[in-house]
Amino acid sequence: MWQQVYDPLNSSALSALVAAVPIIFFLLGLTVLKLSGIKSAVISLVLALLIGCAIFGMPVTAGAGSILYGFLSGMWPIGWIVLMAVWLYRISVRSGGFEIVRSSISSISTDQRIQMLLIAFCFGGFLEGAAGFGIPIAICAALLVSLGFNPLKAAMFALIANVSSGAYGAIGIPVTTAATRGGVDLHGLSIELVLVIQIIAALIPVLLVAIQDGIRGIREVGLVALIVGLIYSGGQSVLLAGLGNPELVDIIPPLLSLVALALIMQKW
């Protein structure tokens, strides 16, 4: 049975740099070299296999098996979740449901700072829990653009807002997978995540407002943003630390923060 060697070059920094070559090439392929996603991914896969076999001593059969296993893991459940999310999105667009969502958000507030929190942070967090894998960023950016946001800024807001929910992914797959593969207790890992992530998660709405409108935004809607962040992060903490349930951590808290923000705007 092959035992992986993590430092084949007798230098942890150099071994880590060599191991990162496929990832670095993938990013450069998409940006600097202007390659398509498929081409960048295939070349990065070949590089990973060559480095794994030639430098880390991985048997070719094990490398081929890992590629097959990775492909199957990507198809299920990741590929299935993404496929259904895109399917649901296209149905909502063709049926007019997407326009209903847009008009509903517009009716809550015409303030773009509040709209950004409703869509990118609250609704985006829910989509992350239900679909994940970049779906929330694409859908929320499209919603923001339809409300008059600059496309580049809309994508940026959606990406930053995803920080609060991205760590837990679709139905908690990153957490449950880490616990299973690492052989650690799921509840214990959930508590560790609370200590690492939740303070940052609570402050993301404030950061979004600051990026969008600077000091004026903090002064005018900063308190509302903080309240929304605390409700969101507090709900995640209860589900993780209290119940040890990462599957719903990006489903219930975003809905609670969405309802809370809508109710605040009814009175404010």
N, C-alpha and C positions, 0 to 999 in steps of 0.2 A: 504494500500500500504506500502510495507516494505521500510524503510529508512535506508540506510547503516550507520553503526557506524564505524568510522575509528580508534577509540582508545578504544576498549572494555576492555583493561587491565589497563586503567588509566595511561599508560606510553607509550608515542609515540614511544620510542626506542624499547621497548619490543613488542608492537603491530606490529611494522614494521618487527621485527625479526621473529615473529611467522608467519606473512603473507608471508615472504620470504622462509619459510621452503620448500614448493613444488619446488621452483626454485633451491634452494640449493641442494635438493635431486636429482633433474634431472641432474644437473651438476656432482654431485658425482657418480650417477648411471652410467653415460657415461664414467667417468674417473677412479675413485677409484674402484667401484664395478664391472666394465666391463660388465654392462648390455647392451642389445641391445637398440636401440633408441625407439622401440615400448614399451618394458617393462618399461623403465625409464619414458616414457611419460604417460603410463597408471597408474603406481603407483603414479606419481606426480599429476595426475588428481584426483585420489581418495583422496590423502592427501589434495589437495586444497578444495575438496568438504567437507571433514570432518572438516577441520579448519573453512571454511566459515560457516557451519551450527552450529557446536558446540561452537565456540568461538565468531564469528562475528554475530551470530544470524540470519543467512540467512535461509529462509524457504526452505525445501527440494524441493518443486515444483519449486521455483525460481532457485535453483541450477541445477536441471535437465534441466530446460528451458535454462539456460545459457550455459550448455554443448551442447545442441542441436544447439543453435544459433551460438556458437563458431565453431562447426563442419561445419555448413552450410557456415559460413563466410570464413572458411579455404578452403572449396571446391571451393567457388566462391567469389572473383576472384583469390585468391592466388593459389589454387590447379590447376586451369585451366592455369594460366600463367606458372607455373612450368612445367606442363605436356607438353605444347606446346614448351617450351624452350628446354626441354630434347629431344623431338621429332625432333626439328629442328637441334639440335646438332648431333643426330644419323644419320639423313639424310645427313648432311654435311660430316660426317666421311665416310659413305658408298659410297657417290658419289665422294669422293676425294676433296670436297670443303675445308675440314679442312687442307689438305696438301697444297692447294693453298694459304690459309691464312698464314700458317707457312712460306712457301717459299717467299711470298710477304713481310712479315715482315723481313725475313732474307736479302732480296734484298735491303731494306732501310738502314740497318746498321748491321754489324757483331759485333758491340760493345754490350756486354751483358747488359750494363747499359742503353743504348738506347732501346734495345729490351725489357727490363723490363718495361721501361716507356711506350713504345708503347702498350704492351700487358696488363700488370697489371693495369696501371693507365688509359690510354686512352680507349683502347678496353674494359677493365673491367668496366669502368664507363658507357660506352654505353650499355653493357649487363645488368648492374644494372638497368638502366632506362627502358630497354626493357623487362627484365625478373625478375631480383631481386632474393631475397630469397635464396641466396647461389649459384645460378647458375653461376654468373661471376667468383667466386672464383674457382669453380671446373673446368670450361672451361679454364680460364686463367692459372691456375696451370698446367693443362695438356699441354697447348701450350708451357709454359716455359720449362717444362721437355723435350718436344720434341726438344727444341733448345739446350739442354745440361745442363740445370739448375739442381742443386740438388733438389730432390722432396720436402724435408722439407723446404728448403729456398724458393722454388717456391710457396708453399702454404702460407708461411709467407708474401712474397711480395704481393701476391694477397689479403690477408687479410688486410694488412696495407693500400694498395692502395684503398681498398673499403671504407675507412673512408670518403673520399671526396664525395662519391656518396651514401653511404649506408643510410644516414639520410633521403634522399628523396625517396629511394626505387623505385620499379617498377611503372612507370607512375605516380609518386607522391602520391601513396596510403597512406603512413604514414602521409603526410601533410594534404591531403584532408580529411582523416579519423579523424585526430586530430581536424581540424576545424569544422567538422560536429558534432562529438561527444561532443566537448567542447563548442559548440555554439559560436564560435568566428569567426571574419571576416577572410576569407582566405587570402586576400591581406595583412592584418595587420600581420597575423601570418607569412607570407612569408618574410616580412620585418624584423621581429624579428629573423628569421632563418639566414638571411644575417649577422646580427650583431654577432650572436653566432658562426656560422660555417665557414664562408667564408675565414677568415684569416688563419685558420688551413688548410682548403682545398688547399689554394694556396701554402702552404709550404710542403705538403705531398710528392710531387716529389723530393724535396731536401732531405727530410728525408729518402726516399727510396734509393737515391744515397749514402747518408752517411752511411746507414746500409750496403749497398752492398760493398762499396769500400772505406769507410772512408774519410779522408782528401784529399787523392789523387783524389777520385771521385768528391768531391766538387770542387776542383781546376780545374779539366779537363772538367766536364760536368755540374757543379753546375748552371752556368748561363742559360744553355739550360733548365735544370729542372725547374728553377725558372720561366722562360718565359712560359713554358708549364703550370705550375701551375697557373700563373696569367691569362692566356687566359682561362683556365678551370674555375677558380673561378670567373673571371670577367663575363664570359658568364652566369654562374649560377646567379650572382647578378643581372644582367640586366633582366633576365627572372623572377626572384622572386620579386625584389623591383620595377622594372619598369613596368612589365607586369602582375605580380601576377599570373604567370603560372607555378606551380610546376610540371605539367604533363610532360613538355618537358625539365626540368632542368637537367636530366641525359641522354638526347638524343642529343641535339644540342651541348652543350659545350664540351662533350668528342669527338665528331666528329671534331669540330673546332680545339681542341688541337691535335688530331691525324693528321689532315691535316697540321697544322702548324709545328709539329715536323718532319713530312715527308719532307716538303719543306725546313726546316732548314738543314736536313741531305743531301739534294741534293746539297747544296752550301758549306757545312762545312765538 
